[in-house]
C-alpha cells in the first residue's frame, strides 16, 4: 500500500552516556529540530534541579497538554501519572534518566505508549547513564541508538541487542576512544 504524504516514520531513540557527556544538550538539539518542524517537546523528569529553564506543563490537564507549543517539562513523582502521557500527540517525548522508569505499575502504560507512538505521531527519546540502566522494555521498540562515552559495556544487554551486539560493541569502543579527546562525541546506530 502506498504511503500518504502525512505518513512518517516515528522513532524511538536510546541515548546512552555517562555524566557530563552532553546527553541533555543533545536531547535539546533534537527537540529544537522537532520544534522547527512544527512539533512539540515534552520532557519527563523526576529531577527538580534539571531542565530548570523550561516551563512546566500539567499533564493531568488534557487541554494544557495538547495545546502548548515549544518545549515543556513535567515532573512525575507518582507513577500513576504516566497514564496521562497517552494523551500527548505530535512531538518528541523525552524520558530523562530511564532507570527511574523501572516500576511494574508503569510497564503497561510505557508499552502502550511505545506501541501507539505512530498513531500519536510522537518520537520517544529514552536517556540513560548506561545500557544496564535502560529498562528492558525499551529495547524492543528502539529504532536508533545514540552512543556517547560509556563506562559499563553494552555486553550486559547482549540479549536485548541480539543481532546488533557486534556493531554496538565496535561503536562503543570507537566512541569511548574518541571521547577521551572530545567528551561530547557521539554516534548514531540505526536498529
Secondary structure, 3 states (H helix, E strand, C coil): CCCCCCCCCCCEEEEECCCCCCHHHHHHHHHHHHHHCCCEEEEEECCCCCCCCCCECCCCCHHHHHHCCCEEEEECCCHHHHHHHHHCCCEEEEECCHHHHCCHHHHHHHHHHHHCHHHHCEEEEEEECCHHHCCHHHHHHCCEEEECCCCCCHHHHHHHHHHHHHHHHHHHHHHHHHCCCCCCCCEEEEC
